[in-house]
Each structure stands twice: as C-alpha cells, then as structure tokens.
Amino acid sequence: MQQVELIAATTFGLEALVAQELRNLGYLDQVVENGKVTFTADLEAICKTNLWLRTADRVKVKIGTFKATTFDELFDQTEALPWADWIPENAEFPVEGKSAKSELFSISDCQAIVKKAVVESLKKRYHREWFPEDGPLYKIEVSLLKDIATLAIDTTGPGLHKRGYRTLSGQAPLKETLAAAMLMLARWYYDIALIDPFCGSGTIPIEAALMGLNIAPGLSRTFPSEDWPHIPKKLWEETKQQARESARFDHELQIIGNDIDPRVLKIARRNADAAGLSELIHFQASPLKDLSSKRKYGKIICNPPYGERMGEQKEVAQLYREMGRVFGKLDTWSFYVLTSHPDFEQLFSRSATKKRKLYNGNIKVDFYQYYGPRPPRK
C-alpha cells in the first residue's frame, strides 16, 4: 500500500503521549517536534489515527517543507509540490495559515500566494483554467516557523476533541483531548476506581469510560477524508468495523462524577447518554466535604476552578485548602489535579510527587500528581 508522510498535530506538552499512541497503533517511523509528531505510514493510517488518537488535535498529510524568506520563493516551491496527486479537479481547497518568527509574517498574503500557486500547479495537471471547487474538502494549511514553510492537507475537519457526544457544556469546558491526556498521565486503567469531584459537564468520566471500554473516540463522527477518492471507501469501512469489534463491553468500570451544581450534572448525564455510557458512570450532586469511597484504592483525577477571574481568588484558595483536608482522608488513593494556580501545593498543604507543565487552551497549567501506595498484586 502507498506510503505517505503524516503529521499528528498536538497541543504543546502532549507530544510524547501522541507519539506513544502512534507506537501503540504500530507507527514507529516518527519524528517528535514541538506541537506535532511526523510519521510515515500507509493510507490506512489516515483512517486509523483519526478514529483512535485520543490526545492529538488533528491528522494532516504532509505535502512538502522548504525554506522561504520571500513571496517568490513561497510561490515557486509551493507550485512545484505534487498537489494533483491528492487534490481532484473538483475539490474544494481553501487555504489557512500561520506564521511565527519568520520573514513572511503576513498570514493573509501567505494564504493568497499558496492558493494561487496550488491553482497553477493543478492547471498543469488537469489542463484547465478554472476549478469549480464543488467537490470534497481538502483544506490546505501553510505553516511558517523560523522561515521554514510546511504545506499540508487536513484529513480531520473539526478537531479530534470533537468526539460527537458533547452537545452541551458548562463554563470553561475541558477539552476531551486534554482529559484523555490526564487519564493517560495518571496511568488510569479500567479496573481502578475513579472519582472526579468537579466533573462539570462530565468530560473526564466520559473519556475514562471510552478508554476503559477501548472504544475508539472518533467512531461516532465523520471526517472530510472519508470523501476523498484517493482513499477507498472499503478501507474506511473495514477500519471502522475493526474499531467496533475492539470495544470491550465486558469490562466493569467504577467511575464517579461529582459536582455541587445539579444543573451541570444534567448536562453531564446528557453527554454521557449521547456517548452511550450513561449506565456506566455514576453522577451525583455532592459537595466536596462529603467525598468518600468504600474502595481502599483508587484515583481522584480532576480539573478544579483556577481562580482566573477577578474576585474568585479567595474562594479558590479556600477550595484548595478543603481539597487537601478531604483528599487526605483517602490516604491510600492517588490524586491528580490540573490547575494554573501558582500556590496550589502550599494551599493543598502537600508537595506533589511529580508535576508536569501543560496547556488548557491558552492557559499554562500544571498537572500535580500525588502517588498513593501501590495496591497489592491481584
């Protein structure tokens, strides 16, 4: 099968997780860089990675990369790339761009030049002067970093965090990809009890249930590359069928989502129902002070309020102090907390075993990890 060069784009800080996910799928020929993992694979990888990657933002076909410090260089080298190998003559091919630390800093000009260059390239292959752009979508992305241009075609459409189950969300929702990353970093597995005491619209519990049952996160949505004539429909159908057969509905889960606000819990239950997981997650309206468990071992994984808004700092500081007292009662459990608050450890009254810098949207955050005692071997 044809080998292609693909890019799994990711949020800063999650590159190693995406690389591991790709290795788990069998894609070992890879290069890890800031914000992306480039890897070589066959066409099936476009289907498989879109369906299975939990922590990546999107998957792109890399068309070419080169140095460009002038608009002439950008045009000439873009035109020379094999666009017609991918883009049919009726395709819709808009261009999006970004630029950082480069001579060519005008994104709108770069987009216009790349569009014109692609048109000229397609003219030579298809021997026509005008393209209707009424067919399948091939969104072209031009990225300039330190004068190096990377040209790619997006296979994903809306970001991979759009699983399809979250039709509603509360304030400051946690992205599904980051929730999945938290679960992976916490080394949570389906046979470990899990509590999220600030579950909001239910993202962490729902992502945990998807992982626990080995359900492919992209199975309930569509991708523009499903309409590409270059990728056989049968390949998509077979990959989806394999994903369906991989689900492990025999796994028993112990996942609890608590929140003090019954209104957001209604949203959480609706989202879990949309994901087909409402029977597997126990949501309950409960204040933090009542947190408890009959299980001797388990993991608390949560994304509490950060106190980013004016007037919330005192309330959040008090909340973190209460978390320290309440979590401390579960002294054989492990705790994992995502927050941007610089004084979290001091307020929690305990230094983290380990912490990792991540990004929640544009907010720099730390993932504080507190390891409890190792459960006895079963």
DOTIDREN-786604 format. One record per residue (C-alpha): residue number from 1; residue in three letters; x, y, z. Coordinates in pm, 1 decimal, always signed. Each point is the difference from the previous one (the first is absolute). Last residue first. Layout:
n;res;X;Y;Z
NUM;ALA;X;Y;Z
...
% end
This chain:
n;res;X;Y;Z
378;LYS;-410.5;-940.0;+4230.1
377;ARG;+315.2;+186.9;+95.0
376;PRO;-34.9;+217.4;+308.6
375;PRO;-89.8;+363.0;-68.1
374;ARG;+298.5;+241.0;-31.5
373;PRO;-9.3;+268.0;+265.7
372;GLY;-131.6;+340.3;-110.4
371;TYR;+167.2;+216.6;-260.9
370;TYR;-76.4;+370.5;-8.7
369;GLN;+16.8;+151.3;-348.9
368;TYR;-41.3;+371.6;-66.0
367;PHE;-72.2;+80.5;-366.4
366;ASP;+116.2;+356.8;-42.1
365;VAL;-174.4;+259.9;-212.8
364;LYS;+84.0;+262.7;-259.4
363;ILE;-326.6;+142.3;-131.7
362;ASN;-44.1;+39.7;-376.2
361;GLY;-225.6;-304.7;-29.4
360;ASN;+88.7;-207.6;+303.5
359;TYR;+374.7;-21.8;-51.4
358;LEU;+235.3;-243.6;+173.9
357;LYS;+290.5;+5.7;+244.1
356;ARG;+51.2;-322.9;+195.7
355;LYS;+16.5;-61.2;+371.2
354;LYS;+136.4;-284.6;+210.3
353;THR;-35.9;-126.3;+353.7
352;ALA;-182.9;+322.8;+73.3
351;SER;+78.7;+195.2;+314.4
350;ARG;-275.4;+6.1;+261.6
349;SER;-195.1;+265.3;+185.2
348;PHE;-256.9;+35.7;-282.7
347;LEU;+42.0;+377.5;+38.2
346;GLN;+378.9;-26.9;-26.4
345;GLU;-19.5;-245.6;-287.3
344;PHE;-247.5;+220.2;-188.5
343;ASP;+190.8;+325.6;+35.1
342;PRO;+55.5;+73.0;-370.7
341;HIS;-366.3;-67.4;-93.3
340;SER;-9.1;-125.7;-360.1
339;THR;-175.8;-323.2;+93.3
338;LEU;-21.7;-369.7;-89.1
337;VAL;-19.2;-239.3;+297.6
336;TYR;+91.5;-367.9;+22.8
335;PHE;-47.8;-184.7;+329.6
334;SER;+93.8;-357.4;+96.9
333;TRP;-199.2;-195.0;+261.0
332;THR;+125.6;-173.5;+315.3
331;ASP;-41.9;+309.1;+218.4
330;LEU;-359.2;+66.3;-100.9
329;LYS;-40.0;+232.1;+300.5
328;GLY;+269.6;+223.1;-148.6
327;PHE;-225.3;+74.1;-296.7
326;VAL;-238.7;+181.8;+235.2
325;ARG;+260.6;+210.6;+181.3
324;GLY;+205.1;+94.4;-305.5
323;MET;-314.3;+63.6;-204.2
322;GLU;-125.0;+234.3;+274.7
321;ARG;+319.5;+205.4;-29.2
320;TYR;-45.9;+5.7;-378.3
319;LEU;-359.3;+123.0;+37.1
318;GLN;+104.7;+277.1;+237.7
317;ALA;+256.6;+124.3;-251.7
316;VAL;-266.5;-22.3;-271.9
315;GLU;-244.9;+212.8;+198.6
314;LYS;+268.2;+260.0;+77.3
313;GLN;+111.6;+21.8;-363.3
312;GLU;-347.6;+28.4;-153.2
311;GLY;-33.3;+380.8;+11.7
310;MET;+169.9;+58.5;-333.1
309;ARG;-17.0;-300.9;-227.0
308;GLU;+282.1;-253.8;-33.2
307;GLY;-90.6;-174.3;+327.5
306;TYR;+104.4;-340.3;-134.8
305;PRO;-322.0;-199.4;+45.0
304;PRO;+61.3;-375.8;+42.6
303;ASN;+118.7;-234.0;-278.9
302;CYS;-6.2;-345.3;+154.6
301;ILE;+142.0;-350.4;+25.1
300;ILE;-56.1;-181.7;+329.7
299;LYS;+143.1;-351.5;-22.7
298;GLY;-83.7;-322.1;+179.3
297;TYR;+87.1;-232.4;+284.2
296;LYS;-189.4;-100.3;+313.5
295;ARG;-339.9;+22.9;-168.0
294;LYS;-283.4;+95.7;+233.4
293;SER;+34.5;+356.7;-122.8
292;SER;-36.5;+351.1;+138.2
291;LEU;-63.1;+359.8;-107.3
290;ASP;-253.0;+168.9;+226.8
289;LYS;+210.9;+316.3;+48.0
288;LEU;+18.7;+48.9;-377.1
287;PRO;-370.9;+63.4;-29.7
286;SER;-211.3;-263.6;-179.1
285;ALA;-231.3;-10.8;-298.0
284;GLN;+52.0;-348.9;-142.2
283;PHE;+110.7;-152.9;-327.1
282;HIS;+60.4;-376.9;-15.0
281;ILE;+153.0;-99.3;-330.8
280;LEU;-66.1;-332.8;-176.0
279;GLU;-372.8;+21.0;-69.6
278;SER;+31.8;+339.5;-172.3
277;LEU;+272.4;-122.7;-236.2
276;GLY;-160.4;+15.4;-344.8
275;ALA;+199.8;+312.4;-86.8
274;ALA;-321.2;+203.7;-31.5
273;ASP;-105.9;-138.4;+339.3
272;ALA;+328.5;+113.0;+152.7
271;ASN;-56.4;+347.9;-146.8
270;ARG;-354.7;+14.5;+140.3
269;ARG;+121.8;-116.9;+340.1
268;ALA;+272.0;+265.2;+2.0
267;ILE;-247.9;+271.5;-106.5
266;LYS;-233.9;-96.0;+283.5
265;LEU;+305.4;+2.3;+226.4
264;VAL;+60.1;+359.5;-104.6
263;ARG;-337.3;+97.7;+148.2
262;PRO;+49.8;-206.6;+317.8
261;ASP;+294.5;+223.2;+100.1
260;ILE;+211.8;-148.2;+282.0
259;ASP;+168.5;-242.9;-236.0
258;ASN;+87.0;-366.8;+18.6
257;GLY;+92.9;-243.2;-278.1
256;ILE;+54.2;-361.0;+102.6
255;ILE;+162.7;-274.3;-206.6
254;GLN;+23.6;-363.6;+114.3
253;LEU;+14.4;-192.3;-328.2
252;GLU;-55.2;-367.1;-81.9
251;HIS;+152.8;-106.6;-330.4
250;ASP;-223.8;-233.2;-201.7
249;PHE;-79.8;+277.2;-247.5
248;ARG;+349.5;-28.5;-141.5
247;ALA;-7.0;+186.7;-332.4
246;SER;+240.6;-141.6;-261.5
245;GLU;-280.7;-125.8;-227.1
244;ARG;-123.3;+353.8;-56.2
243;ALA;+351.8;+115.4;-87.3
242;GLN;+44.6;-284.4;-250.1
241;GLN;-330.0;+101.1;-160.2
240;LYS;+117.3;+359.7;-24.5
239;THR;+324.4;-106.1;-167.1
238;GLU;-186.1;-225.6;-244.3
237;GLU;-246.6;+273.7;-97.9
236;TRP;+274.8;+260.8;-44.2
235;LEU;+202.6;-235.2;-219.4
234;LYS;-309.6;-96.7;-198.8
233;LYS;-59.0;+365.1;-84.9
232;PRO;+336.5;-4.6;-176.2
231;ILE;+225.3;+298.2;+86.7
230;HIS;+102.9;+207.1;-304.5
229;PRO;-367.1;+69.2;-79.5
228;TRP;-11.7;+222.6;+311.0
227;ASP;-344.7;+0.3;+159.6
226;GLU;+110.3;-169.0;+325.8
225;SER;+279.6;+260.4;+3.8
224;PRO;-257.6;+258.9;+115.7
223;PHE;-38.3;-186.3;+332.8
222;THR;-311.8;-137.2;+170.5
221;ARG;-101.8;-55.9;+361.1
220;SER;-103.7;-278.2;+237.9
219;LEU;+309.5;-220.6;-39.2
218;GLY;+247.2;+276.3;+71.0
217;PRO;+64.6;-92.8;+364.6
216;ALA;+66.6;-369.9;-77.6
215;ILE;-162.8;-195.1;+283.3
214;ASN;+248.1;-196.2;+212.7
213;LEU;-260.3;-50.8;+275.1
212;GLY;+214.8;+171.4;+260.0
211;MET;+113.7;+264.7;-246.4
210;LEU;-355.3;+101.5;-90.4
209;ALA;-96.7;-15.7;+368.4
208;ALA;+294.5;+218.9;+97.3
207;GLU;-88.1;+253.9;-270.0
206;ILE;-352.7;+12.6;+143.3
205;PRO;+122.9;+40.8;+358.8
204;ILE;+245.2;+279.5;-100.6
203;THR;-248.8;+188.4;-220.5
202;GLY;-299.9;-6.0;+233.3
201;SER;-156.0;+341.9;-53.0
200;GLY;+137.9;+116.7;+334.6
199;CYS;+195.1;-289.2;+154.3
198;PHE;+131.9;+181.7;+305.0
197;PRO;+34.2;-299.4;+238.0
196;ASP;+136.2;-227.8;-276.3
195;ILE;+17.3;-347.1;+152.6
194;LEU;+161.3;-309.9;-152.4
193;ALA;+20.4;-358.9;+123.2
192;ILE;+270.2;-197.5;-182.5
191;ASP;-94.3;-301.9;-217.2
190;TYR;-36.9;+210.3;-317.8
189;TYR;+350.6;+140.7;+15.3
188;TRP;+133.6;+336.3;+117.3
187;ARG;+366.6;+65.9;-60.7
186;ALA;-33.9;+356.9;+134.5
185;LEU;+171.8;+126.0;-315.0
184;MET;-250.7;-197.2;-207.2
183;LEU;-300.1;+134.5;+188.9
182;MET;+129.6;+356.9;-23.7
181;ALA;+60.2;-44.1;-374.3
180;ALA;-358.1;-119.4;-49.3
179;ALA;-125.9;+313.3;+176.0
178;LEU;+231.1;+208.9;-219.7
177;THR;-142.7;-155.1;-318.0
176;GLU;-357.8;+42.7;+124.4
175;LYS;+55.1;+370.5;+48.2
174;LEU;-94.8;+125.9;+346.6
173;PRO;-303.6;+228.8;-0.4
172;ALA;+39.6;+356.3;+131.6
171;GLN;-366.4;+39.3;+101.8
170;GLY;-228.3;-298.1;-52.2
169;SER;-35.1;-207.9;-314.1
168;LEU;-268.1;-111.1;-245.1
167;THR;+10.4;-219.2;-311.1
166;ARG;+291.8;-198.1;+138.3
165;TYR;-35.1;-344.5;-154.6
164;GLY;+145.8;+58.5;-346.7
163;ARG;+366.1;-61.4;+76.5
162;LYS;+98.4;+355.4;-88.0
161;HIS;+341.4;-21.7;+169.6
160;LEU;+126.3;-123.0;-338.0
159;GLY;-27.6;+353.3;-137.0
158;PRO;-268.7;+82.3;-258.3
157;GLY;+118.3;-122.9;-342.3
156;THR;+232.7;-299.6;+33.1
155;THR;+197.6;-58.9;-320.6
154;ASP;+170.5;+341.6;-11.0
153;ILE;+230.6;+50.8;-297.8
152;ALA;+358.9;+108.0;+64.2
151;LEU;+260.4;+258.9;-97.2
150;THR;+288.5;+70.8;+236.6
149;ALA;+194.3;+322.8;-49.7
148;ILE;+329.9;+54.7;+181.0
147;ASP;+72.5;+370.5;+54.7
146;LYS;+30.2;-38.5;+379.6
145;LEU;-342.5;-166.4;+6.7
144;LEU;-239.2;+40.8;-291.7
143;SER;-308.0;-223.1;-18.1
142;VAL;-209.9;-30.0;-313.9
141;GLU;-316.5;-206.8;+40.2
140;ILE;-208.7;-130.3;-290.4
139;LYS;-358.4;-106.0;+65.4
138;TYR;-93.8;-275.5;-241.7
137;LEU;-382.2;-15.3;-4.1
136;PRO;-181.5;-225.9;-245.7
135;GLY;-161.2;+150.8;-313.5
134;ASP;-140.5;+340.5;-101.9
133;GLU;+333.2;+176.0;-49.3
132;PRO;-96.1;+103.1;-357.4
131;PHE;+360.7;+19.6;-128.9
130;TRP;+94.3;+232.6;-284.0
129;GLU;+275.8;+8.3;-261.0
128;ARG;+14.0;-366.5;-101.6
127;HIS;+274.3;-238.0;-98.4
126;TYR;-46.5;-232.4;+299.9
125;ARG;+366.6;-44.0;+95.7
124;LYS;+131.7;+343.1;-100.8
123;LYS;-304.7;+180.8;+133.7
122;LEU;+39.3;-181.4;+333.8
121;SER;+343.1;+157.8;+56.5
120;GLU;-127.3;+345.8;-92.6
119;VAL;-291.8;-38.8;+242.7
118;VAL;+238.9;-114.7;+274.3
117;ALA;+218.1;+307.1;-58.3
116;LYS;-298.2;+237.1;+16.1
115;LYS;-120.0;-152.3;+326.7
114;VAL;+351.4;+11.4;+145.3
113;ILE;+31.9;+367.8;-92.7
112;ALA;-338.1;+90.7;+150.6
111;GLN;+71.5;-186.6;+323.8
110;CYS;+342.4;+162.1;+34.3
109;ASP;-151.2;+345.1;-57.0
108;SER;-267.6;-59.8;+266.0
107;ILE;+260.3;-129.5;+246.3
106;SER;+224.9;+303.4;-29.1
105;PHE;+313.8;-107.5;+189.0
104;LEU;+221.3;-111.9;-286.7
103;GLU;+338.2;+75.8;+156.3
102;SER;-74.1;-263.3;+263.8
101;LYS;-7.5;-21.7;+380.6
100;ALA;-351.8;-145.9;-7.6
99;SER;-246.3;-35.5;-287.0
98;LYS;-340.7;-160.4;-36.2
97;GLY;-211.8;-95.5;-297.0
96;GLU;-329.0;-121.8;-138.5
95;VAL;-66.3;-81.6;-364.9
94;PRO;-331.6;-107.3;-153.4
93;PHE;+2.1;-302.1;-233.1
92;GLU;-343.1;-113.6;-123.6
91;ALA;+67.3;-288.1;-234.5
90;ASN;-138.8;-30.9;-354.1
89;GLU;+341.2;-59.7;-162.8
88;PRO;+105.4;-263.2;+250.8
87;ILE;+256.3;+95.0;+269.0
86;TRP;+241.1;-270.5;+115.7
85;ASP;+252.0;-76.8;-274.5
84;ALA;-114.0;+330.0;-153.2
83;TRP;+186.6;+189.3;+271.1
82;PRO;+341.8;-143.4;-88.6
81;LEU;+214.0;+296.6;+123.2
80;ALA;+163.9;+232.2;-256.0
79;GLU;-266.6;+269.9;+40.7
78;THR;+83.0;+27.5;+371.2
77;GLN;+369.7;+43.3;-80.3
76;ASP;-63.9;+276.9;-250.3
75;PHE;-256.2;+189.3;+207.8
74;LEU;+186.0;-4.4;+332.3
73;GLU;+326.8;+92.1;-168.7
72;ASP;-168.1;+289.9;-179.8
71;PHE;-161.4;+113.0;+327.2
70;THR;+343.2;+30.1;+156.9
69;THR;+166.5;-168.0;+299.9
68;ALA;-97.1;-357.8;-85.8
67;LYS;+174.2;-316.6;+119.9
66;PHE;-165.2;-328.0;-96.1
65;THR;-256.5;-258.5;+110.5
64;GLY;-232.1;-218.7;-203.8
63;ILE;-335.4;-173.5;-38.2
62;LYS;-49.1;-119.2;+358.8
61;VAL;-338.7;-167.9;+32.7
60;LYS;-162.3;+125.1;+319.8
59;VAL;-145.6;-155.8;+315.9
58;ARG;-172.1;+207.8;+269.2
57;ASP;+14.9;+109.5;+363.8
56;ALA;+175.1;-305.4;+145.7
55;THR;-81.1;-140.5;+348.1
54;ARG;-252.1;-278.9;-67.9
53;LEU;+126.6;-134.0;-333.4
52;TRP;-221.5;-293.1;-106.2
51;LEU;-238.6;+92.1;-282.5
50;ASN;+209.0;+270.8;-165.3
49;THR;+309.2;-215.9;+43.9
48;LYS;-160.2;-307.9;-159.0
47;CYS;-148.2;+168.2;-306.4
46;ILE;+308.6;+199.4;-95.3
45;ALA;+215.1;-297.4;+100.7
44;GLU;-175.8;-215.4;-262.2
43;LEU;+177.1;+205.9;-264.7
42;ASP;+338.2;-140.8;+101.5
41;ALA;+243.3;+138.2;+258.0
40;THR;+277.6;+250.8;+57.7
39;PHE;-8.0;+219.3;+308.6
38;THR;+21.3;+365.7;+100.4
37;VAL;-91.9;+75.0;+362.5
36;LYS;-111.8;+353.9;+70.6
35;GLY;-14.1;+296.3;+238.4
34;ASN;+372.2;+20.4;+71.9
33;GLU;+172.5;-281.3;-186.5
32;VAL;-12.9;-381.8;+6.3
31;VAL;+119.5;-189.3;-308.7
30;GLN;-160.1;-334.3;-85.2
29;ASP;+56.0;-338.8;-163.0
28;LEU;-163.4;-214.8;+270.1
27;TYR;-363.2;+1.5;-110.3
26;GLY;-144.8;-320.4;+148.6
25;LEU;-315.2;+135.7;+163.0
24;ASN;+172.1;-10.9;+340.0
23;ARG;+288.4;+192.7;-155.5
22;LEU;-245.9;+268.2;-111.4
21;GLU;-144.1;+23.0;+350.9
20;GLN;+352.1;+32.1;+137.7
19;ALA;+79.3;+286.5;-237.8
18;VAL;-327.0;+169.7;+98.3
17;LEU;+95.8;-29.9;+366.6
16;ALA;+349.3;+137.1;-63.8
15;GLU;-142.8;+299.6;-190.8
14;LEU;-245.8;+96.0;+274.6
13;GLY;+187.5;+298.0;+143.9
12;PHE;-90.2;+242.9;-274.7
11;THR;-336.8;-93.7;-149.6
10;THR;+18.1;-249.6;-283.5
9;ALA;+20.4;-37.4;-375.0
8;ALA;+41.7;-353.7;-130.9
7;ILE;+185.2;+51.2;-327.3
6;LEU;+3.0;-258.0;-279.5
5;GLU;+253.1;-110.2;-261.0
4;VAL;-147.7;-250.8;-243.1
3;GLN;+78.0;-357.7;-101.4
2;GLN;-220.6;-157.4;-269.7
1;MET;-116.9;-355.2;+74.6
% end
